[in-house]
Amino acid sequence: MIHSEERFVKTHPLYTSAKEGDARTAEGLVDDLMATADLAGLKLLIGASTPFLLPVHALETEGMNVIPRVFARALSQLFDLPVSAGVIQINRVTHTGATGYHRLAFPAIFGGEVAPGNYLLVDDFIGQGGTLANLRGFVETEGGKVIGATVLTGKAYSAELRPARANARRIEEEIWKTA
């Protein structure tokens, strides 16, 4: 779920310092953006479950990006959900402002402890979905179950992390034709 248009987030006066690691400005940014966000869809996704909120914890070119952690904490307070802090990104990928090629060539790798249970992934931005896909893969490989992901902003086409069923079927048919 994407909560705000990219142009509003990236031009927000608090965005740059929040992205660089200033937790106080990240709180202001998240508060401002959540005030206008439609959180009903997120509540519907969560339903009666109590997933762990798992923010992407990554060191970026600008510094330690605290926006996902602050966003997760705000969602925790709003929906009374626990925040998981045991998983971190163990490499530096410098995806902010990167090309699609760079994102594919330098994927995020995660490590840490995954407790059994359901997870809702939390990040500040989704571009092509690679970071969230890799985090999902890590969590599920370690025994957790990812029920979804939420981000403050991103590319609208990235809200769907799996191909449409019809597209997947066409790809599968093409593969079988060449086999």
N, C-alpha and C positions, 0 to 999 in steps of 0.2 A: 504494500500500500504506500503510495506516494502522497504526502500531505500538503505540499505547497509547490507552486510553480518555481522552477529553477531561477528565473529572472528575479523573483521576489527575494529568494534566499541569498543568492550570490551578490545582490546589490544592497542587502541590508547593512546598515552602518556597523553592526556588531559582528558580522560574518568573519571578516579577516582575522580579527584578534581571537575570536572563538576557535577558528580553524588552527591558529598558532598555539593554542593551549590555554588560553585565559578562561578558566572555569566560570568566573563571574559573568563575563560577557556571553559565554555559551548559555548560561542560565537565562539571561535576558533575551537572547536570540530564540531559544526554545520556547520561552513564555510567549513572546510576540507571535511566533508562528503557530503555536498550539491554540492561541486565542481565536484564530480564524480557521483552523483545521476541522474537517468533518471526521470526527472520531467514531461515528456510529458504525462504519464499515469495519473498523478495527475491533470494536466491541463484539460485532457479529462473528468475526473470525475467531476471536478468543472463546466466545460462547461461555459455557459453564466450566471450561478447563482453567487450570491455573499454571500456565507455562512459565518457565524461567524466561526472563528478558535477557537476551545475550547481546550486549553491544559489541560492535567491532572495535577492538582495542588495538590501534595502530600508530606507529611512529611515521609521520609524514615529513616531507621536505621542510615544511614550515615549522614543525615541532610536533608535540604529542596532540593529536586531534581529540579533544575532550567532548566534542559535540555528541557523538553516539552515547557516551556514558551519561551525560547530562540529560539527553533525550530519554534514555532508558529509565533513569531515576524519576523523571517527571511522569512517565507512563506507569511506573511502579506505584507512585502515589495516587494517580488517578484511578487505576484499575485494581489496586491492592495485589500486585504481583511481585514475586521475588526477582531480584537482579542477580544474574550469575556473573561472577568476576574471575572464574578459573581458566578462561580461554583467552589467549592473546595471539596476535599475529606475530610470527617469529622472524619475519623478514621485512625489509623495507622495500616497497614497490614503487613509491612516488607516482601514484596514479592521478593525483590532482592535476587536471588540465592535460592529461596524457592522451596520446592518440590511441585508436583501437588496437593497432599493432603492438604498441608498448604494453597495453593492458593484457594482451594475450601472451606476449613474450615473457612478462614478469608477473606471474600469478601470485596472489597472496597465499601464504602457507601458515597454518595455525598449529598451535600446540597447547597443552594444558589438560586439566581435569574436566571431564564431562560427567556430571551426575546423571543417573537414569531419570528419564522424564521427558516432557515436552518442552520445546524451546520456540520462542518468537525472536527472530534475529532483528537487531536494531542498528541502523547506520544513518549517517547524515545525507549520503548521496548514493544514487545508483546510476551508473553509466551503462555498461554492457551487462552487468550482473555477475561478473566473474568473482568478485570478492565474496558476495553473498553465496554464490554457488559453491565456492571452495569452503566457506565456513560451514555451509549445510553438509557438504560431504564429510568434513572432519567430524562434526557433531554426530552424524548418523553412523560413521565408521566406529566411533567410540561408544555407541549404544544409546544415544539420545534420539529423539524424533523431532524434526523441525515441522511446525504447523504453518509457518508463514514468515514473512519479513515485512518490516515497516521502515520507511526512510522519510526524512524531512522533505527531501526533494530529489529530483532526478529526471532522466529522460523518460517521457511518457511511454515510449515503446518498450521500456524496460520493466514495466509493472508486471508483465507476464513472464515468469521465469522458465516456463516450459513452452514448447511450440504448440500451436493449436492442433487439436486431434487430427483435423483434415490434412494439415501440413505434414505432420509426423507420418500419417498413412502414405502420403505421396512420396515422401523420402524413402520409406520402407519399400514401397513398390519399385522405385528406381534402383535401390540396392539389390533387390531380388532379380531384377531384369539382367543385371550385369554379373550376377553370381553364377 
